[in-house]
Amino acid sequence: MAAGAVHKVGGLDAWGIPPASKPDVYVRWGNSTKVSLGDALMFLYPPSQDNAVQVTAKAFAACDVAKPLAKLDDGNSIFNLTAPGRAYFTSAAPGHCRKGQKVSVDVPKADGSLVQPSADDLAALKVLETLPPAAAPSDSLPALSPVDGDEDSSDAAVTRASAAAGFVVSAAAALFFGFVL
């Protein structure tokens, strides 16, 4: 089997307890990320504070991490998706699973079709539905405004915002690829 794609769990966010503003970050990520048989999931986290475990559907629903199928705790954990069906992952750090640090993905068969969910799969999915949706953006955030009250200088504000966004993306890419800033 050829090596597949590597998917960083959570996208740009590191593996950790979801922030209050995005309690469903892993549910959304798991639902929107299309994986294939042979792909891998990568979990990035501080190894002194967290870990990643693969669990059964029942353990996922109950946040029971006593007997994981697999456990990695090196801070750069890669789980290979070698079997079709729904794959379940969470953190075994105390309280993290109950705070929403859990993700599941559907791994299709080699022909692209999905495995029929079991009763345990359906129960686990019900648990995910109980997570609160992300909060709406706060009205208290300041809007971009022209510099020094000059209405025609909004291009300068956009340029600064674009430069700042570019730096954040560059910094995230550097961290992702292991460069020290």
C-alpha positions as CSV (number, residue, x, y, z in Angstrom):
1,M,0.0,0.0,0.0
2,A,1.4,3.4,-0.9
3,A,2.0,6.0,1.8
4,G,-1.0,8.2,2.3
5,A,-1.6,11.8,3.3
6,V,-0.8,13.0,6.9
7,H,-3.6,15.0,8.4
8,K,-2.8,17.3,11.4
9,V,-5.7,16.9,13.8
10,G,-7.4,20.2,14.4
11,G,-5.8,22.0,11.4
12,L,-3.7,24.9,12.6
13,D,-4.6,24.3,16.3
14,A,-2.5,22.0,18.4
15,W,-4.1,19.0,20.1
16,G,-5.5,20.2,23.4
17,I,-8.6,21.0,25.3
18,P,-10.8,23.0,22.9
19,P,-11.2,26.7,23.8
20,A,-14.6,27.9,25.1
21,S,-15.0,29.9,21.8
22,K,-14.6,26.6,19.7
23,P,-15.8,23.7,21.9
24,D,-16.7,21.7,18.8
25,V,-13.4,22.2,16.9
26,Y,-12.6,18.5,16.8
27,V,-16.1,17.5,15.8
28,R,-16.0,20.0,12.9
29,W,-12.5,18.9,11.9
30,G,-13.4,15.2,12.0
31,N,-16.6,15.8,10.0
32,S,-14.9,18.0,7.4
33,T,-11.7,16.1,6.9
34,K,-11.8,13.4,4.3
35,V,-9.3,10.6,5.0
36,S,-8.4,7.5,3.0
37,L,-7.2,4.1,3.9
38,G,-3.4,4.4,4.4
39,D,-3.5,8.0,5.5
40,A,-2.3,9.0,9.0
41,L,-3.5,11.4,11.7
42,M,-0.8,13.6,13.4
43,F,-1.4,15.0,16.9
44,L,0.9,17.8,18.0
45,Y,1.0,18.7,21.8
46,P,3.4,19.3,24.7
47,P,4.4,15.8,25.8
48,S,4.6,16.8,29.4
49,Q,1.0,17.9,29.4
50,D,-0.9,15.6,27.0
51,N,-1.1,12.5,24.9
52,A,-3.2,10.8,22.2
53,V,-4.9,7.5,22.5
54,Q,-7.0,5.4,20.0
55,V,-10.0,3.9,21.7
56,T,-13.1,1.9,20.8
57,A,-16.5,3.5,20.1
58,K,-17.8,2.6,23.6
59,A,-14.7,4.0,25.3
60,F,-15.0,7.2,23.2
61,A,-18.6,7.7,24.2
62,A,-17.8,7.1,27.9
63,C,-14.4,8.9,27.9
64,D,-13.0,5.6,29.2
65,V,-9.3,5.7,28.6
66,A,-8.3,2.8,30.9
67,K,-7.7,0.3,28.0
68,P,-6.8,2.2,24.9
69,L,-6.1,0.4,21.6
70,A,-2.9,2.4,21.2
71,K,-1.3,5.3,23.2
72,L,1.3,7.7,22.1
73,D,2.8,10.4,24.3
74,D,5.8,11.8,22.4
75,G,4.2,15.2,21.4
76,N,4.3,14.3,17.7
77,S,2.0,11.3,17.5
78,I,1.2,9.7,14.2
79,F,-1.6,7.1,14.0
80,N,-1.8,5.2,10.7
81,L,-5.3,4.5,9.4
82,T,-5.0,0.9,8.4
83,A,-8.5,-0.4,8.7
84,P,-11.8,0.9,7.2
85,G,-14.5,2.1,9.6
86,R,-14.8,4.9,12.1
87,A,-11.5,5.5,14.1
88,Y,-11.8,7.2,17.6
89,F,-9.1,9.2,19.4
90,T,-9.0,11.2,22.6
91,S,-6.6,12.4,25.2
92,A,-5.9,10.2,28.3
93,A,-4.9,13.3,30.3
94,P,-7.3,13.6,33.3
95,G,-10.5,15.4,32.3
96,H,-9.5,16.3,28.8
97,C,-11.9,13.9,27.0
98,R,-14.9,15.2,29.0
99,K,-13.9,18.7,28.0
100,G,-14.2,17.8,24.3
101,Q,-10.7,16.8,23.4
102,K,-11.8,13.9,21.2
103,V,-12.0,13.3,17.5
104,S,-13.3,10.6,15.2
105,V,-12.9,10.1,11.4
106,D,-14.6,7.8,8.9
107,V,-12.0,5.7,7.1
108,P,-13.5,4.4,3.8
109,K,-12.8,1.0,2.3
110,A,-10.3,0.9,-0.6
111,D,-13.1,1.3,-3.1
112,G,-14.2,4.6,-1.3
113,S,-17.4,3.2,0.2
114,L,-18.0,3.7,3.9
115,V,-18.4,0.9,6.5
116,Q,-21.9,0.6,7.9
117,P,-21.8,2.1,11.4
118,S,-22.4,-0.3,14.3
119,A,-24.7,0.4,17.3
120,D,-21.6,1.5,19.2
121,D,-20.6,3.9,16.4
122,L,-24.1,5.4,16.5
123,A,-23.9,5.8,20.3
124,A,-20.5,7.5,20.0
125,L,-21.9,9.9,17.4
126,K,-24.8,10.8,19.7
127,V,-22.2,11.9,22.3
128,L,-20.6,14.3,19.8
129,E,-24.0,15.8,19.1
130,T,-24.2,16.9,22.8
131,L,-21.1,19.2,22.5
132,P,-22.2,22.8,22.4
133,P,-21.6,24.7,19.1
134,A,-19.0,27.3,18.9
135,A,-20.0,30.7,20.3
136,A,-20.9,33.5,17.9
137,P,-18.2,36.1,17.4
138,S,-18.3,38.8,20.2
139,D,-19.6,42.2,19.3
140,S,-16.9,43.7,21.6
141,L,-14.1,43.0,19.1
142,P,-12.8,46.2,17.5
143,A,-13.3,46.6,13.8
144,L,-10.5,47.8,11.5
145,S,-10.7,51.5,11.1
146,P,-8.7,54.1,9.1
147,V,-5.4,55.2,10.6
148,D,-5.3,58.6,12.3
149,G,-9.0,59.2,11.5
150,D,-8.2,59.5,7.7
151,E,-11.1,57.9,5.9
152,D,-8.9,57.4,2.8
153,S,-6.2,55.4,4.6
154,S,-8.2,52.2,5.0
155,D,-5.8,50.6,2.5
156,A,-3.0,51.1,5.0
157,A,-5.1,49.3,7.7
158,V,-5.8,46.4,5.3
159,T,-2.1,46.2,4.3
160,R,-1.1,46.1,8.0
161,A,-3.7,43.4,8.7
162,S,-2.5,41.4,5.7
163,A,1.1,41.6,6.9
164,A,0.1,40.5,10.4
165,A,-1.8,37.6,9.0
166,G,1.1,36.7,6.8
167,F,3.4,36.6,9.8
168,V,1.0,34.4,11.8
169,V,0.8,32.0,8.9
170,S,4.6,32.0,8.5
171,A,5.1,31.4,12.2
172,A,2.6,28.6,12.2
173,A,4.3,27.0,9.2
174,A,7.7,27.4,10.9
175,L,6.5,25.7,14.0
176,F,4.7,23.0,12.0
177,F,7.9,22.1,10.1
178,G,10.1,22.3,13.3
179,F,11.9,25.6,12.7
180,V,12.7,27.7,15.8
181,L,11.6,31.3,15.5
